[in-house]
Every structure is written in structure tokens, then in C-alpha cells.
Amino acid sequence: MLEHVAVAAVCVPLILLIGVWNTRRRWLTPGEVRFWGVALFIAAELVYLGAVS
């Protein structure tokens, strides 16, 4: 469980960076920002799970 929290701790700044970048560029809709944030987290989890097993 602690490993998943570590993956989340790595992803949260990147997800926030996507949000900050989008407020300056207005390239994505708010729904797309949420989608890419979740996609980033899931991709990081899959990479972690693939590296562990």
C-alpha cells in the first residue's frame, strides 16, 4: 500500500503541472485535464506493477 502512495506522490506534482500549464495555454478542457491526470496516474501504476512483478 505504501508503494502506491509513493507513486501517487510522484504523479500529483505532474498532474498539477498539467493544470497550471493548461490555465496559461487554454489548450484542453477541464474534463480533458482530469482525464490526462488520471491516465498519467494509471500509466505510472502499470509501470510500477510491471517493474515489481
N, C-alpha and C positions, 0 to 999 in steps of 0.2 A: 504494500500500500504506500509506503514511504517513497518508493521509486516513482510511482505515478504522480505524487505531489511534486517531486523534483522535475519531472517532465513538464508539469503544468507551470512550475516556477520559471522554466526556461521559455515556455511559449507565451506566457502572459505579456512580457515586455514586447515581444514581436507582434502580438495581436494589438496591443495599444499603439504600437508604431504604425500599423496599418490604419488605425482610426485617425491618428494625428496626420498622417500623410494624406488621407482622404479629405480631411477638413480643409487642407490647403489646396488640393487639386480638384476636388469635386468630381472625381472620375467614376466612383462607384456609388450605388445607392446604399442606404443604411442596411438594407437586407443583404446586399452582396458583401458588405463589410463583415456582418455577422457570419455569413456563410463561409467566407475565406478564413475567418478566425477559427471556426470550428474545424474546417478542413485542415488547417495547419496543425491544430492540436491532435486530430486523429492521425494525420500522417506521422507526427512525431511519436505518438504512442505505438503505431505499427512498426516504425523503425526500431524503437526501444524493444518491443516484443520480439522482433526478428533477431536483434542482436543478442538477446538473452537466451533464446532457445537454440 
